[in-house]
């Protein structure tokens, strides 16, 4: 018999804007699915890996839903998937500069 994980719901949804439309992510499991299946390849860097780790840790009971949401939101902002001002005030993380694929820094693309 297959083991079933308990999902860990976020304290508030994270609304993402993709070219195909918007998506509300409400839990660690949904976040993992989104990070795996919908995330832009160019944005799969440090914050993306941190979000994966935080969401997995939340599902395993090692981190809180709030921590997982915060890491996911940070990765989404870095990927340019969260328009500024769209998240509820209680859920805002610190301001993060959004990196776009066309932006290039000395040796990094």
Helices and strands as residue ranges (DSSP letters): E 9-18, E 21-27, H 28-37, G 41-43, H 46-59, H 65-78, G 89-91
